[in-house]
């Protein structure tokens, strides 16, 4: 498949624009879900929103096992180097 520089540019502009829109949408849904005593007393704490967003990324990327294994290795190395246990 051959693509010209102009076609590449145009496609990248479109994708980058979509990415910006999606980033704004993600921020907005987090803001909408956030707990506020007056505006949204049934809302979710900032801490839980952060955890939910991270879990959603794991699910979207389908890399839970890889991330879990990497974290396990880091913790194992930390314990080894610091004599934590």
N, C-alpha and C positions, 0 to 999 in steps of 0.2 A: 504494500500500500504506500503510495507516494502522496505526500501532503506538502503544499507550498508554505513558505514562511507566513504569508498573509493568512492562509487558512488556519495554520497553527495559532497564530496570534488571535484571530477572531474566535476560535474555539476556546482558547485559554481565557480570553476576556469574558466569554459567556460563563465558563466554569467558575472563574474567580468571583464573578458577580453573584452566581448562585451560592457560592460558599459564604460570601458576606451576608446574604439574605438569611441563610440557614443559621449562621452564627447569631444574628439578631433574633431570630425565632427562638433559638435555644435560650438566650438570655431572657427573653420575654416570658417564656413558659416557666423558667425558674423564678422570675420575679412574681409571676401570677400565683405560683404555688407557695411562696414564702409566707411564713407566719407573720402576722401583724395584729397586735392586740385589738385595734379598732377596725382596720380594713379587712383582715382575713384571720379571724380568731381560730378557724379550723385549719389554718395553713400548716405547712411543714417547716421544721426548724432549718436554719441555714446549714447546720452540720449534716442533717439527714439528706438535704437536697444535694450536698456535695457528694455524699456516699452513693446516693441513688444515681447521680450523673456518672460517677466512676464505674458503677456496676453496669449501667447502660452501655458505656463504651466497651467494656469487656464483652458484653453480649453481642454488640454490633460488630465488633472485630473478630469475634469467635476465637479469642485467645486466652481464655480463662486459665486453662491448664499450663500454658507457657508462662504466663505472668505468675501464677501460683508457684510453679517450680523455680522460677528466677528469684522470687521473694524468699522462698525456702532456702535456696543456696546462699543468698545474702545473709539471712539470719544465722545460718550454720557457720558461715565465715566470720561473722561478727562474734559469735560465741567463742569460736576457736581463738580469735585474736585478742579478745578481752577477758577470756576465762570467766565468762558471764555466769555459767552454772556453777 
